[in-house]
Amino acid sequence: MFSGLPELGISNGEDLKETLTNCTEPLKAIDQFQMENGILLPTLQSALPFLDLHGTPRLEFHQSVFDELREKLMERVATIAEGKDEDRYGKLEELLEKSFPLVKMPSIQPVVMRVLKHLPKVPEKKLKMVMADKELYKVCAVEVKRQIWQDNQALFGDEVSPLLKQYIVEKEAALFSSDLSILHNFFSLSPKARRQGEVVLKLTQMIGKNVKLYDMVLQFLRTLFLRTRNVHYCTLRAELLMSLHDLDISEICSVDPCHKFTWCLDACIREKFVDGKRARELQGFLDGVKKGQEQVLGDLSMILCDPFACNTLVLSIMRNLQELLSQDTLPRESPDLMLLLRMLSLGQGAWDMIDSQVFKEPRLDSEVVTRFLPAMMSVVVDDHTFNVEQKLPSEEKSSLSYPSSLPEAFSRFLQDNRVACEMGLYYVLHIAKLRNKNALQRLLPALVDTYNDMAFGDIFLHLLTGHLTLLSDEFGSEDFCSVVFDGFLLTSFSSKENVHRHALRMMLHLHHKVLPSYMETLMKTLEPPKQNL
C-alpha cells in the first residue's frame, strides 16, 4: 500500500515492523518512530497531549492535516501552471520526480495526477509507465491521455470506436422512431442542438486542441464510411469540425481546409435553404481548390454527402424550380440551380471519390437538366392543368381524366441517375406535403425501381411515412391503400427488413384510419415469419 516511500527516504509499515521486531523496549521505539516521522513542528509536540485529553486519535488529526496540505498543494500546482513564470514547467517536473514514486498510493495519487495534467509535455518514461498500468491510465486526466494517444493510434482507436458505434445506433434509432410527424422528424434538430449530443461532445473533449488526434478521427471516419457506405459518418465529420468551431479551437479550424466551407454550409442547413449570397460563397470555395490540393475535394464531398446538407440542397433545388416555373425560365438558365446541382452531385459522388482516390469533381450529366427536370416539370404542369380544369363550370369542362402514366424520361432517370433520383424522391415528398392524393398515386409506383434502391433507404422512408400522416383520411380508401402498400412498400418488404419496419411504424400510427377489411389482410402480410418471433 505504501510502496514508494522508502525511495524517498520515508519510513513505512515494514520499517516499523522491523524496528519493533529488533528492539528491547517497544514503547520507546514507538515514541522514537513517531518523533522521526510525525509533523516536524517543535511547537506541535506540546499541543498533541491536549488532543489525547479530548479523545481525538492521532490518526484522525494527522489525516485532517494531510488532507488540508494535499488540497493546498494541488491548488499551488494549478497556480504555478497558470502563472507566467518561465520556469513553471521545470518546477512541476521537479515535483513530478519527487511525487511519482508514490503514484500508486491512493492518498497521494491525486497530486501526481494534477501535476501530470498541467504538464504540456510529460516525460516519455512517465507516459509509458502510465500507459502500461491499466489503473493509472484509467484515472489520468484527458490532457495526459491525449499525449499518450497521439503516438498510439491503436489505443486511441479503441477509445473512439465505441463512441462511433454509439453515434450510428443513435442516428438509426431516430430514423426508426415510433413518432411519425412531418413537424418533428430526423431533420428537425438545428445543427447547434445536434452538436450537443453526447458523442460529439466527448470526441471534442478527447481531441482538445490536438491536430494529430483530430486527423486520426477524420481518418477513422473516412475508413468507416468506405467500409460501410453509412452516410451518418459524413454528418459526424461536419459536426465535429463545427463543434471545435463553436469552442474557437483555432489551432484545428485554421488548418482544416474545409472549415469556412462547412461553416457557410452549416448556416444554410440551419435555415434549410441556400440563398444566393451563400451560394456564391460556397461556389467560391469550390472554384478556389488549387492545383495540387485536389485532395480537399474528398473531404468537401464527404461534408456535402451529410444527409443534413443533402436535405438542404434538394429543398433549395425544389424551391428554385418552383420559382423558375412561375417565371417561365428554363432550368439550365439558372446559375443558382446549376450550382446546387453541382454540390448535390459532388456529395452524391463522395464514396466513389474516396474509394478511387481520384479527386476530381464528377461531371453532372447534362441530360439531368435538359431532359429530366423538364419531364419532372411536365408532371407539375399536368397536375396544375387538371386542378384548374376541375374548377371550371361544368359546361366548360373537358373529359380530361387525371394522367396515370409518367413521362418516360422521368422514370428512366429515376432508375439510372443518382442526382435525378434524389430530386425525384424529394418531389414525391413535396407532393405528399401538399396532400395531393392524385399526383401521389401517379408517382409512387415509379419508386419501386430507383437508382440503387434509393426509395427504400431509411432516410426517404422515414420522411415519406411522416408526410403520409397528412393524408391519414385517405387510408380509408382501398385504392389509396393499394397504391401505398401493394404498389410500393410491400413490393420489397420481404427482402428488406428496414422496409418492413417502416411499414409497421406507419401501421402503428394509422391503423385506426385504414379500411378494416384491408387492415386484416395487411396484418397477415406484415406478420413476421415464425422463426423470427
BATINU-172531 format. One record per residue (C-alpha): residue in one letter; x, y negated, z. Coordinates in steps of 0.2 Angstrom, whole numbers, plus 2048, in hexadecimal, padded with zeros to 3 digits. Layout:
residues N
AXYZ
...
This chain:
residues 533
M800800800
F80E7F4804
S81A7F97F7
G8257EB7F1
L8287E4802
P8397EC805
E83F7E47F4
L83C7D37FC
G8457D780C
I8347D8816
S8317E7821
N8227F281E
G819800827
E82780D823
D83480282C
L82980083B
K82681383C
E83981683A
T83C809848
L830811854
T837823850
N84981E854
C846812863
T846816876
E83B80887B
P82C80786F
L8247F7877
K8347ED875
A8367F3863
I8247EE85F
D8277DC867
Q8377DB85D
F82E7E084D
Q8217D3850
M82E7C5853
E8377C9843
N8287CB838
G81B7C083F
I8197AD83B
L82A7A583E
L823796847
P82B793858
T81C78985F
L81079785A
Q8187A4866
S81179B875
A80079986E
L7FD7AB869
P7F97B187B
F7EA7A587B
L7E37AF86C
D7E67BF876
L7DC7B7885
H7CD7B4878
G7CE7C6872
T7D37C1861
P7DD7CF859
R7EE7CA852
L7E97D2841
E7DA7C7840
F7E47B7843
H7F27BC837
Q7E67C182A
S7DD7B082B
V7EE7A782A
F7F37B281B
D7E27AE812
E7E479C815
L7F679C80F
R7F27A67FF
E7E479A7FA
K7F078B7FD
L7FD7947F2
M7F17987E4
E7EC7867E4
R7FE7807E3
V80178C7D5
A7F37847CB
T7F97727D0
I80B7767CA
A80477E7B9
E7F976F7B6
G8077627BB
K8137597B0
D82375F7B7
E82E7657A9
D8347747B4
R8237797B9
Y82378A7B0
G83578D7B7
K82E78B7C8
L81F7977C4
E82B7A47BD
E8367A37CD
L8267A67D7
L8217B47CB
E8327BD7CE
K8307BC7E1
S81E7C17E1
F81D7CE7D3
P8247DD7DE
L8147DB7E8
V8087DB7DA
K8017EC7DF
M7FD7E57F1
P7EA7E07F0
S7ED7D17FC
I7FB7CA7F1
Q7F57CF7E0
P7EA7BF7DD
V7F97B47DF
V8037BE7D3
M7F47BE7C7
R7F27AB7C9
V8057A87C5
L8047B37B5
K7F47AA7AF
H7FC7997AF
L80C79F7A6
P80B79B794
K8187A8790
V8197B679D
P82A7BF79D
E8297CE791
K82E7DB79F
K8207D57AA
L8137D679C
K8197E8798
M8177ED7AA
V8057E57AB
M8007EE79B
A8077FF7A0
D7FD7FE7B0
K7EA8007AD
E7E57F87BE
L7F07E97BB
Y7EA7E77A9
K7D87E87AF
V7DA7DA7BC
C7E57CE7B2
A7DE7BE7AB
V7D97BC799
E7E87B0797
V7F47BE79B
K7EB7CB790
R7EC7BF781
Q7FF7C0783
I7FE7D3783
W7F17D4775
Q7FB7C9769
D8087D7767
N7FD7E6769
Q7F07E675C
A7EA7F7760
L7E67F3772
F7DE7E376D
G7D37ED760
D7CE7F876F
E7C87E9778
V7BF7E1769
S7B77F1762
P7A97F376F
L7A47E176D
L7A37E275A
K7987F275C
Q78D7E9768
Y78B7DA75C
I7857E574E
V7797EF75A
E7727DE75F
K76F7D874D
E7677E8748
A75C7E8758
A7567D6753
L7527DD741
F7477EB748
S73F7E0756
S72D7E5759
D7287D2758
L7227CF747
S7207BC743
I7247B0735
L7297A3742
H7347AD74D
N73F7B8742
F7517BD740
F7567AC739
S74D7A1746
L75B79F752
S76678F74E
P77879274B
K77D78A75B
A771795765
R7787A575C
R78A7A0762
Q7847A1774
G7837B4772
E78D7BF77E
V7987C6770
V79D7B6768
L7A17AE779
K7AB7BC77F
L7B57BD76E
T7B87AA76F
Q7BE7AC781
M7CA7BA77C
I7D17B176E
G7D47A0777
K7DF79576D
N7E97A4766
V7EA7A4753
K7F27B5752
L7E37BD75C
Y7D67B3751
D7DF7BA741
M7DE7CC749
V7CB7CA74C
L7C87C473A
Q7D27D3734
F7C77DF73E
L7B87D6737
R7BE7D8725
T7C37EA727
L7B27EE72F
F7A87E5722
L7B27EF714
R7AF7FF71D
T79C7FD721
R7967EF715
N78D7E8724
V78A7D6721
H7887D2734
Y79B7D2735
C79B7C3729
T78F7BA735
L79B7BD743
R7A97B6739
A7A07A6737
E79A7A5749
L7AB7A8750
L7B379A746
M7A478E74B
S7A579375D
L7B878E75E
H7B277E754
D7A577B762
L7B377C76F
D7BF770765
I7CC77E763
S7D6774756
E7E5780757
I7DA78D74E
C7CE782744
S7DB77873C
V7E4788735
D7D479172F
P7D278B71D
C7BF78F71E
H7BC78372D
K7B5774724
F7AB77E718
T7A3789726
W7A0779730
C797771721
L78D78171D
D789783730
A78077272F
C776778720
I771789729
R76B77E738
E75F77472C
K75C784721
F75F779712
V76E774708
D76B762703
G7747596F5
K7827506FF
R787760708
A78676A6F8
R79375E6F0
E79E760700
L79D7736FF
Q7A17726EC
G7B07686F0
F7B77756FB
L7B47836EE
D7BC7786E0
G7CA7746EC
V7D17866ED
K7E27846E7
K7EC78F6DC
G7F579C6E7
Q7E979A6F5
E7DB7A46EC
Q7DB7B06FB
V7D07A3705
L7C27A86F9
G7C17B9701
D7BD7B0712
L7B27A370A
S7A87B1701
M7A67BA712
I79F7AA71A
L7937A870C
C78E7BB70D
D7887B771F
P7757BB71E
F7727AA727
A77B7A1719
C7737AC70B
N7627A8713
T766795712
L76C796700
V75D79F6F9
L750794703
S7597856FB
I75978D6EA
M7467906EC
R74377E6F1
N74E7786E2
L7447836D6
Q73377C6DC
E73A76A6D9
L74076F6C8
L72F7766C4
S7267666C9
Q73375C6BE
D7327676AF
T7457696B0
L74E7796AB
P7587826B8
R7687816AF
E76776D6AF
S76876D6C2
P77A76B6C8
D77476E6DA
L76B77E6D5
M77A7846CC
L7857816DB
L77978B6E7
L77A7996DB
R78D7986DA
M78E79A6ED
L7807A76EE
S78A7B16E1
L79B7AF6EA
G7927B56FA
Q78A7C46F2
G79B7C96EA
A7A57C86FB
W7A67DB6FD
D7AD7DE6EC
M7B97D06ED
I7C17D66FE
D7C17E86F8
S7C97E46E7
Q7D57D66EF
V7D17CD6DE
F7CE7BB6E5
K7C47B36D7
E7B37AC6D7
P7A67B86CF
R79F7B26BF
L78C7AF6C0
D7837B76B2
S77C7A96A8
E76D7B36A4
V7687B16B6
V76579F6B2
T75F7A06A0
R7547B06A1
F7507B56B3
L74C7A46BB
P74079F6AD
A7387B16AE
M7367AE6C1
M72F79C6BD
S7227A46B1
V71B7AE6BF
V71979E6C9
V7107966BA
D7057A66B7
D6FF7A46C9
H6FC7926C8
T6F27936B8
F6E77A16C0
N6E47966D0
V6DF7876C5
E6D47926BA
Q6CB7986CA
K6C77866CF
L6BF7826BE
P6AC7816BC
S6A57926B6
E6A178C6A5
E6B37866A2
K6BB7966A9
S6C37A369D
S6C37B66A0
L6D57B46A6
S6D97C26B3
Y6E87C16BF
P6F77C96B5
S6FD7D96BC
S70D7DC6B3
L71D7D26B5
P7297CA6A8
E7357D86A2
A7447CC6A6
F73E7CA6B8
S73D7DD6BC
R74D7E06B2
F7587D36BC
L7517D96CC
Q7587EA6C8
D7697E56C0
N76E7D56C9
R7727D26DB
V7707BF6DB
A7607C06D1
C7597CD6DC
E75D7C36EC
M7537B46E4
G7457C06DF
L7437C76F1
Y7427B56F8
Y7357B16EB
V72A7BF6F2
L72D7B8703
H7287A76FD
I7187AF6F5
A7137B8705
K7167A870F
L70979F704
R6FD7AE708
N6FC7B16F5
K6F47C26F5
N6F37C36E1
A7057BF6DE
L70B7CA6EC
Q7017D96E5
R7097D56D4
L71B7D46DB
L71D7E26E8
P71D7F16DC
A72C7E96D3
L7367EA6E3
V7367FD6E3
D7457FC6D7
T7517EE6DC
Y7647EC6DB
N76C7F76E8
D75B7FA6F0
M75C7E86F7
A7497E86FA
F74B7F6706
G7597ED710
D7557E9722
I7567D6721
F7497D5712
L73E7E171B
H73F7D872B
L73A7C8722
L72C7D0717
T7247D9726
G7237C872F
H71C7BF720
L70F7CC71D
T7077C872E
L7017B8726
L6F67C471B
S6F07CF729
D6DE7CD724
E6E27D4713
F6E77E571A
G6D47E871C
S6D47EB709
E6DA7FC703
D6E17F46F3
F6EC7E96FD
C6F27F7708
S6F58026F9
V7017F56F1
V70B7F2702
F70C804707
D7098106F9
G7108046EC
F7207FE6F6
L724804707
L71F816706
T7298186F6
S73981A700
F73581C712
S73982F712
S74A82C70C
K74E81C715
E74C81D728
N74C80A729
V73D80871E
H734814728
R738809738
H7337F9730
A72280172A
L71F80773C
R7237F5742
M7167EE737
M7097FB73B
L70C7F774E
H7077E574A
L6F97E773D
H6F17F8741
H6E17F0747
K6DF7E7736
V6E27F672B
L6D37FF724
P6D080E730
S6CF81B722
Y6DF81571B
M6E781372C
E6E482672F
T6ED82B71F
L6FB81F723
M6FE826734
K6FF83772E
T70B832720
L71682872C
E71783573A
P72983A73D
P72D84C738
K72C858747
Q73E85B748
N74184974B
L73584875A
